[in-house]
Amino acid sequence: MNNNENRAIRFDKVVAIYGDDASDTNQIDLLADAMHWSDHMGSDFHIALALACRHYINELNDEPQDERRLNP
């Protein structure tokens, strides 16, 4: 298993325990709550998101794969 698969599986575990809804709904709620948390903490969610996108692209370049498929 490569690092990107491990990252996807790690997030899948977080989404699964985040709420009682479907995974897609839990993912949306998690991201929305991250926005509220950022507001509360005085940080900029969109800057964090832009940096996360950079990390994601760099990680894809290290281990190319089809990220749309999660096979835990």
C-alpha positions as CSV (number, residue, x, y, z in Angstrom):
1,M,0.0,0.0,0.0
2,N,1.4,3.4,-0.9
3,N,1.4,6.7,1.1
4,N,-1.6,8.1,-0.8
5,E,-3.7,5.0,-0.2
6,N,-2.8,5.2,3.5
7,R,-3.9,8.9,3.5
8,A,-7.2,8.0,1.9
9,I,-7.8,5.2,4.3
10,R,-6.9,7.4,7.3
11,F,-9.5,10.1,6.1
12,D,-12.1,7.4,5.5
13,K,-11.8,6.4,9.1
14,V,-12.3,10.0,10.2
15,V,-15.3,10.5,7.9
16,A,-16.8,7.2,9.1
17,I,-16.8,8.2,12.8
18,Y,-17.6,11.9,12.2
19,G,-21.4,11.4,12.1
20,D,-24.3,9.0,11.5
21,D,-24.9,10.1,7.9
22,A,-23.6,8.8,4.6
23,S,-19.8,9.3,4.0
24,D,-20.4,12.1,1.5
25,T,-22.6,14.0,4.0
26,N,-20.0,13.5,6.7
27,Q,-17.3,14.8,4.5
28,I,-19.2,17.9,3.8
29,D,-20.0,18.4,7.5
30,L,-16.4,17.9,8.4
31,L,-15.2,20.5,5.9
32,A,-18.0,23.0,6.9
33,D,-17.0,22.5,10.6
34,A,-13.4,23.1,9.6
35,M,-14.5,26.4,8.2
36,H,-16.2,27.3,11.4
37,W,-13.2,26.2,13.4
38,S,-11.0,28.4,11.3
39,D,-13.2,31.4,12.0
40,H,-13.2,30.6,15.7
41,M,-9.4,30.3,15.8
42,G,-8.8,33.3,13.6
43,S,-7.2,31.4,10.8
44,D,-7.9,31.6,7.1
45,F,-9.5,28.3,5.9
46,H,-9.0,29.2,2.2
47,I,-5.3,29.7,2.7
48,A,-5.1,26.3,4.4
49,L,-7.2,24.8,1.6
50,A,-4.8,26.3,-1.0
51,L,-1.8,24.8,0.8
52,A,-3.6,21.5,1.2
53,C,-4.2,21.5,-2.6
54,R,-0.4,22.0,-3.1
55,H,0.4,19.1,-0.8
56,Y,-2.1,17.0,-2.6
57,I,-0.6,17.7,-6.1
58,N,2.9,17.1,-4.7
59,E,1.7,13.8,-3.2
60,L,0.1,12.8,-6.5
61,N,3.3,13.5,-8.3
62,D,5.2,11.3,-5.9
63,E,2.8,8.4,-6.3
64,P,0.6,8.7,-9.4
65,Q,-2.7,6.9,-9.1
66,D,-6.4,7.3,-9.7
67,E,-7.4,9.2,-6.5
68,R,-11.1,8.8,-7.4
69,R,-10.9,5.1,-6.3
70,L,-10.7,4.2,-2.7
71,N,-10.0,0.5,-2.2
72,P,-9.5,0.0,1.6
